[in-house]
């Protein structure tokens, strides 16, 4: 695709050209590629994405699609784990990442590891994406989840992590949960230098940590997971309108270990990171 004279027209062709080619084009015209640009996916969800991560996103999308394809060749059902990773709300990201791994493993054990593969975003976000924004990540995951045809054809189910999943990951008892978390905090403060540094910096507090993992550790309080719920809803709405899919072939959805009700497949939730760049 030739380099357009107008940087604005060049921007319109960014997706077709690839970010690197377009950025070079813009620089050749004496302009600077914008740091942030609105990019929309096949299911018409738009995000304000950093140009610094555009090529990294494309590379990781291709890598994850190969991973999914490899597991499909083994005859496995493919699921996506929606799980809070950000520390927003009082959590601690490294512990969320550990919990995500435990939850993904529990889901695979429940269904049988020979028959299922769970895509864990905490493990497959891409090392090159470090420092990316929530919108950068969600543009990437939306592109992966919607599939090449925009029908979610690469996935058989979504699994939305809930409080029971986190309780299992943290081995919390049935009673005295907040007290146990207070003790857990104290133990980690003593034994985990990185956690202690986060506490000393004010990034994590004892009350915030206890209340997050005891009361709010679930997709219900995650911006990205809100978007992923809406992605699942849009994909199933599309499937219901296509003869080859229809209601019998919707993507299955689970929350906190249980299948959601029929009405849940049609219920939207508040958006998280979805949104165009505001100039």
Secondary structure, DSSP 8 states (H G I E B T S, - for coil): ----SSHHHHHHTHHHH-HHHHHHHHHHTT----SEEEEE-TTS-EEEEEGGGHHHHHHHHHHHHHHHHHHHHTT-EEEEEE---S-TTT--HHHHHHHHHHHHHHHHHHH-TTTEEEEEHHHHS-GGGTT--HHHHHHHHHHHHHTTTTS-TT-SEEEE--HHHHHHHTT--SS-HHHHHHHHHHHHHHH-HHHHHHHHTTSS-HHHHHHIIIII-SGGG-HHHHHHHHHHHHHHHHHHTSTTTSGGG--EEEETTEE--GGGGG-----SS------
